[in-house]
Amino acid sequence: MQDILKLMGEFQLYIIGAMFIIIIIMFIMIITSFKALNKVERRYKKFMRGVDNKNLEQLVTGYLDNIDEVKKETNIMKKEFNQLKLESKKCIQKFSIIRYRAFEDVGSDLSFSVAILDGNNDGILLTGIYGRSESTTYAKPIDKGMSRYELSEEENQVLQECINKKM
């Protein structure tokens, strides 16, 4: 033990110098660590501050509330869309017209048949027959693409054209 103390006494100046250099290196390391920590802390505060001085939690909560509100509005719009879709089936969606000569002695295609149908193929068939001495117009109801009245060849043709049209 005394040998060690004697040895330390001889190299005391070198030991103190080495310890002083180690302390300076440690001090430099502490300073650089504090600088890095401050930089990370500034970035963290900036990140947490968010927009308009709101923190990140308030920002995320606000966005989630907006998403919930948009979901509610979307569900309302879906219901309204489906209602409008059902109602539009009842509107006129298809029509077809054909002109023809009903009588051989009349010179022009002045007679006509018009089919007007909704999305369920319900509607009317209008026919106008033109003759030299008189002209007649009449309507026949159409239910699901069929008439309970007998149809002429031209009326059948215009009804089938109308039924086969794409909406």
Secondary structure, 3 states (H helix, E strand, C coil): CHHHHHHHHHCHHHHHHHHHHHHHHHHHHHHHHHHHHHHHHHHHHHHHHCCCCCCHHHHHHHHHHHHHHHHHHHHHHHHHHHHHHHHHCCCEEEEEEEEECCCCCCCCCCEEEEEEEECCCCEEEEEEEECCCCEEEEEEEEECCECCCCCCHHHHHHHHHHHHCCC
